[in-house]
Amino acid sequence: MTWSYRLCTLFFVVVLLAAAVTGTIFFMNNYQVLPMSYGPPLISTNQGEGNPLVTVERGDGSRVNIFIDPNCPDYSRNFLRPEGDQTSLLHSLTDRDSDRKGRRGQDRVLLVNLVEQLTELSTHARQTKTEYDSLRRGQRDLGQQLNALQSEQGRLVQLLSESQVNMVDVANSVSEALTSLQKGTGSIRTRLKNDLQRAPSRGTRPRDCSDIRAGGQTEDGVYSIFPTHHPSGFQVFCDMTTDGGGWTVIQHREDGSVSFFRGWDAYRDGFGKITGEHWLGMRQIHALTIQSNYELWIDLQDFENNAAFARYGTFGVGLFSVDPDDDGYPLTIGDYSGTAGDSLLKHNGMKFTTKDRDNDHSENNCASFYHGAWWYRNCHTSNLNGQYLRGQHTSYADGIEWSSWTGWQYSLKFTEMKIRPRREENKRPQET
């Protein structure tokens, strides 16, 4: 305020001096032209509001008034009444102090609110820390429980491993017991059926082709036989040439004239022509193999006229079945020899499967998948009832296959399966 007051005072003095100088110059200019009879001009100043600031009254009575721009501040009132300005200044200071007090009050309220909020935040922080500590304790507990579960899991895995080992041992023991039982059963069957293995006397009905051969017949051909458990009898083709003869043919394929992709009933009852391609029938094969201990001979030939054979000293169908049809005519096979390699032992113990009766161990029906019918496992190493594909083929294992000799993509030209009672005096060809 001090500097502003001084500046305004200085400005007012400058204005007064300018007015005085102006009046003086005016007077001097007019003094030269006025007659000597006129007296000197009279200069006066006014402080009243609305009056000219400077009045120059000439000797002839005329006046010249000098006004200040009404937009300028009223310096007369400001500088002639310093007490009023002091009062205003005091009021301003008082108002400013009041404003400061008001702001201080507001700041105090804000400070109080801030303190309250900080208190709440501190309380919340303590609660959060408490919850965090609780969660940490819970996490440690969960970690301990997880470690305990992992330990228990390890113990269970160990127990399962030990159980599996024990189960394997039990399974091996059961398998050995079954093998021993089968051997014992075979011995009993041999002793009980010695009379069946002797050549029949004249006038007795033949039970198979070996009886016919023992009766003096030496020509291959169709004969009637009467198995012990099938007294009504049926016709078969007898091979009286191979290895001394007496073989009853149960399957024959030579030209593809008969479809072997058939259902269960057809394979159970038999189909085809006895003098050509045919399947004897599961019922008939079962009736034959349960009356004595039979062996199996399989002749094979490819389209280059190469020949091979496989011989099995043990063969049977449904030997231990109460109801062989319901049981699936399981295969008993063993004791291989021959030139074609073994492609049948893998099927030992398997039930017969057709396209409409799935008894194999595969997720799919092996008979449908490989277009045949056989004692499939998962699925086969031989498929002698497969499609007649005439040699090499691009499809996989769905022809007349004997994998150990020609692989899985060569369909054979000729196959013949035949059986006869096993005789100790039978001499087997040398294995290759």
RAJO-V57556 format. One record per residue. N is the residue number from 0. RES is the residue in one small letter. PSI is psi as a letter, one per 40 degrees, with the letter a starting at -180 (none if undefined). Layout:
# RAJO-V57556
n=N res=RES psi=PSI
n=N res=RES psi=PSI
This chain:
# RAJO-V57556
n=0 res=m psi=d
n=1 res=t psi=d
n=2 res=w psi=d
n=3 res=s psi=d
n=4 res=y psi=d
n=5 res=r psi=d
n=6 res=l psi=d
n=7 res=c psi=d
n=8 res=t psi=d
n=9 res=l psi=d
n=10 res=f psi=d
n=11 res=f psi=d
n=12 res=v psi=d
n=13 res=v psi=d
n=14 res=v psi=d
n=15 res=l psi=d
n=16 res=l psi=d
n=17 res=a psi=d
n=18 res=a psi=d
n=19 res=a psi=d
n=20 res=v psi=d
n=21 res=t psi=d
n=22 res=g psi=d
n=23 res=t psi=d
n=24 res=i psi=d
n=25 res=f psi=d
n=26 res=f psi=d
n=27 res=m psi=d
n=28 res=n psi=d
n=29 res=n psi=d
n=30 res=y psi=d
n=31 res=q psi=d
n=32 res=v psi=e
n=33 res=l psi=i
n=34 res=p psi=i
n=35 res=m psi=e
n=36 res=s psi=d
n=37 res=y psi=i
n=38 res=g psi=i
n=39 res=p psi=i
n=40 res=p psi=i
n=41 res=l psi=h
n=42 res=i psi=h
n=43 res=s psi=i
n=44 res=t psi=i
n=45 res=n psi=i
n=46 res=q psi=e
n=47 res=g psi=i
n=48 res=e psi=h
n=49 res=g psi=e
n=50 res=n psi=i
n=51 res=p psi=i
n=52 res=l psi=d
n=53 res=v psi=h
n=54 res=t psi=h
n=55 res=v psi=h
n=56 res=e psi=h
n=57 res=r psi=i
n=58 res=g psi=d
n=59 res=d psi=e
n=60 res=g psi=e
n=61 res=s psi=i
n=62 res=r psi=i
n=63 res=v psi=h
n=64 res=n psi=h
n=65 res=i psi=h
n=66 res=f psi=i
n=67 res=i psi=i
n=68 res=d psi=h
n=69 res=p psi=e
n=70 res=n psi=e
n=71 res=c psi=i
n=72 res=p psi=i
n=73 res=d psi=g
n=74 res=y psi=d
n=75 res=s psi=d
n=76 res=r psi=d
n=77 res=n psi=d
n=78 res=f psi=d
n=79 res=l psi=e
n=80 res=r psi=g
n=81 res=p psi=d
n=82 res=e psi=d
n=83 res=g psi=d
n=84 res=d psi=d
n=85 res=q psi=d
n=86 res=t psi=d
n=87 res=s psi=d
n=88 res=l psi=d
n=89 res=l psi=d
n=90 res=h psi=d
n=91 res=s psi=d
n=92 res=l psi=d
n=93 res=t psi=d
n=94 res=d psi=d
n=95 res=r psi=d
n=96 res=d psi=d
n=97 res=s psi=d
n=98 res=d psi=d
n=99 res=r psi=d
n=100 res=k psi=d
n=101 res=g psi=d
n=102 res=r psi=d
n=103 res=r psi=d
n=104 res=g psi=d
n=105 res=q psi=d
n=106 res=d psi=d
n=107 res=r psi=d
n=108 res=v psi=d
n=109 res=l psi=d
n=110 res=l psi=d
n=111 res=v psi=d
n=112 res=n psi=d
n=113 res=l psi=d
n=114 res=v psi=d
n=115 res=e psi=d
n=116 res=q psi=d
n=117 res=l psi=d
n=118 res=t psi=d
n=119 res=e psi=d
n=120 res=l psi=d
n=121 res=s psi=d
n=122 res=t psi=d
n=123 res=h psi=d
n=124 res=a psi=d
n=125 res=r psi=d
n=126 res=q psi=d
n=127 res=t psi=d
n=128 res=k psi=d
n=129 res=t psi=d
n=130 res=e psi=d
n=131 res=y psi=d
n=132 res=d psi=d
n=133 res=s psi=d
n=134 res=l psi=d
n=135 res=r psi=d
n=136 res=r psi=d
n=137 res=g psi=d
n=138 res=q psi=d
n=139 res=r psi=d
n=140 res=d psi=d
n=141 res=l psi=d
n=142 res=g psi=d
n=143 res=q psi=d
n=144 res=q psi=d
n=145 res=l psi=d
n=146 res=n psi=d
n=147 res=a psi=d
n=148 res=l psi=d
n=149 res=q psi=d
n=150 res=s psi=d
n=151 res=e psi=d
n=152 res=q psi=d
n=153 res=g psi=d
n=154 res=r psi=d
n=155 res=l psi=d
n=156 res=v psi=d
n=157 res=q psi=d
n=158 res=l psi=d
n=159 res=l psi=d
n=160 res=s psi=d
n=161 res=e psi=d
n=162 res=s psi=d
n=163 res=q psi=d
n=164 res=v psi=d
n=165 res=n psi=d
n=166 res=m psi=d
n=167 res=v psi=d
n=168 res=d psi=d
n=169 res=v psi=d
n=170 res=a psi=d
n=171 res=n psi=d
n=172 res=s psi=d
n=173 res=v psi=d
n=174 res=s psi=d
n=175 res=e psi=d
n=176 res=a psi=d
n=177 res=l psi=d
n=178 res=t psi=d
n=179 res=s psi=d
n=180 res=l psi=d
n=181 res=q psi=d
n=182 res=k psi=d
n=183 res=g psi=d
n=184 res=t psi=d
n=185 res=g psi=d
n=186 res=s psi=d
n=187 res=i psi=d
n=188 res=r psi=d
n=189 res=t psi=d
n=190 res=r psi=d
n=191 res=l psi=d
n=192 res=k psi=f
n=193 res=n psi=d
n=194 res=d psi=d
n=195 res=l psi=d
n=196 res=q psi=e
n=197 res=r psi=i
n=198 res=a psi=h
n=199 res=p psi=i
n=200 res=s psi=i
n=201 res=r psi=h
n=202 res=g psi=e
n=203 res=t psi=i
n=204 res=r psi=h
n=205 res=p psi=i
n=206 res=r psi=d
n=207 res=d psi=a
n=208 res=c psi=d
n=209 res=s psi=d
n=210 res=d psi=d
n=211 res=i psi=d
n=212 res=r psi=d
n=213 res=a psi=d
n=214 res=g psi=e
n=215 res=g psi=e
n=216 res=q psi=h
n=217 res=t psi=e
n=218 res=e psi=h
n=219 res=d psi=i
n=220 res=g psi=a
n=221 res=v psi=h
n=222 res=y psi=i
n=223 res=s psi=h
n=224 res=i psi=i
n=225 res=f psi=g
n=226 res=p psi=i
n=227 res=t psi=d
n=228 res=h psi=e
n=229 res=h psi=g
n=230 res=p psi=d
n=231 res=s psi=d
n=232 res=g psi=i
n=233 res=f psi=i
n=234 res=q psi=i
n=235 res=v psi=i
n=236 res=f psi=h
n=237 res=c psi=h
n=238 res=d psi=h
n=239 res=m psi=e
n=240 res=t psi=d
n=241 res=t psi=h
n=242 res=d psi=f
n=243 res=g psi=e
n=244 res=g psi=a
n=245 res=g psi=e
n=246 res=w psi=h
n=247 res=t psi=h
n=248 res=v psi=h
n=249 res=i psi=e
n=250 res=q psi=h
n=251 res=h psi=h
n=252 res=r psi=h
n=253 res=e psi=d
n=254 res=d psi=e
n=255 res=g psi=e
n=256 res=s psi=e
n=257 res=v psi=h
n=258 res=s psi=h
n=259 res=f psi=e
n=260 res=f psi=g
n=261 res=r psi=i
n=262 res=g psi=a
n=263 res=w psi=d
n=264 res=d psi=d
n=265 res=a psi=d
n=266 res=y psi=d
n=267 res=r psi=d
n=268 res=d psi=d
n=269 res=g psi=i
n=270 res=f psi=i
n=271 res=g psi=a
n=272 res=k psi=h
n=273 res=i psi=d
n=274 res=t psi=e
n=275 res=g psi=a
n=276 res=e psi=h
n=277 res=h psi=i
n=278 res=w psi=h
n=279 res=l psi=d
n=280 res=g psi=h
n=281 res=m psi=d
n=282 res=r psi=d
n=283 res=q psi=d
n=284 res=i psi=d
n=285 res=h psi=d
n=286 res=a psi=d
n=287 res=l psi=d
n=288 res=t psi=e
n=289 res=i psi=e
n=290 res=q psi=e
n=291 res=s psi=i
n=292 res=n psi=h
n=293 res=y psi=i
n=294 res=e psi=i
n=295 res=l psi=h
n=296 res=w psi=h
n=297 res=i psi=h
n=298 res=d psi=h
n=299 res=l psi=i
n=300 res=q psi=h
n=301 res=d psi=a
n=302 res=f psi=e
n=303 res=e psi=e
n=304 res=n psi=f
n=305 res=n psi=i
n=306 res=a psi=i
n=307 res=a psi=i
n=308 res=f psi=i
n=309 res=a psi=h
n=310 res=r psi=h
n=311 res=y psi=h
n=312 res=g psi=e
n=313 res=t psi=h
n=314 res=f psi=h
n=315 res=g psi=i
n=316 res=v psi=h
n=317 res=g psi=f
n=318 res=l psi=d
n=319 res=f psi=f
n=320 res=s psi=h
n=321 res=v psi=d
n=322 res=d psi=g
n=323 res=p psi=d
n=324 res=d psi=d
n=325 res=d psi=d
n=326 res=d psi=e
n=327 res=g psi=e
n=328 res=y psi=g
n=329 res=p psi=i
n=330 res=l psi=h
n=331 res=t psi=h
n=332 res=i psi=i
n=333 res=g psi=i
n=334 res=d psi=g
n=335 res=y psi=i
n=336 res=s psi=i
n=337 res=g psi=a
n=338 res=t psi=e
n=339 res=a psi=e
n=340 res=g psi=i
n=341 res=d psi=h
n=342 res=s psi=f
n=343 res=l psi=d
n=344 res=l psi=d
n=345 res=k psi=d
n=346 res=h psi=e
n=347 res=n psi=h
n=348 res=g psi=e
n=349 res=m psi=i
n=350 res=k psi=i
n=351 res=f psi=h
n=352 res=t psi=h
n=353 res=t psi=i
n=354 res=k psi=d
n=355 res=d psi=e
n=356 res=r psi=h
n=357 res=d psi=h
n=358 res=n psi=e
n=359 res=d psi=a
n=360 res=h psi=e
n=361 res=s psi=i
n=362 res=e psi=d
n=363 res=n psi=i
n=364 res=n psi=h
n=365 res=c psi=d
n=366 res=a psi=d
n=367 res=s psi=d
n=368 res=f psi=d
n=369 res=y psi=e
n=370 res=h psi=f
n=371 res=g psi=a
n=372 res=a psi=h
n=373 res=w psi=i
n=374 res=w psi=g
n=375 res=y psi=i
n=376 res=r psi=c
n=377 res=n psi=g
n=378 res=c psi=d
n=379 res=h psi=i
n=380 res=t psi=e
n=381 res=s psi=i
n=382 res=n psi=g
n=383 res=l psi=e
n=384 res=n psi=f
n=385 res=g psi=a
n=386 res=q psi=i
n=387 res=y psi=g
n=388 res=l psi=e
n=389 res=r psi=g
n=390 res=g psi=a
n=391 res=q psi=h
n=392 res=h psi=i
n=393 res=t psi=d
n=394 res=s psi=i
n=395 res=y psi=h
n=396 res=a psi=f
n=397 res=d psi=e
n=398 res=g psi=a
n=399 res=i psi=g
n=400 res=e psi=h
n=401 res=w psi=g
n=402 res=s psi=d
n=403 res=s psi=e
n=404 res=w psi=d
n=405 res=t psi=e
n=406 res=g psi=a
n=407 res=w psi=e
n=408 res=q psi=f
n=409 res=y psi=h
n=410 res=s psi=h
n=411 res=l psi=i
n=412 res=k psi=d
n=413 res=f psi=h
n=414 res=t psi=i
n=415 res=e psi=h
n=416 res=m psi=h
n=417 res=k psi=i
n=418 res=i psi=i
n=419 res=r psi=i
n=420 res=p psi=i
n=421 res=r psi=h
n=422 res=r psi=h
n=423 res=e psi=d
n=424 res=e psi=e
n=425 res=n psi=h
n=426 res=k psi=h
n=427 res=r psi=i
n=428 res=p psi=i
n=429 res=q psi=h
n=430 res=e psi=i
n=431 res=t psi=none
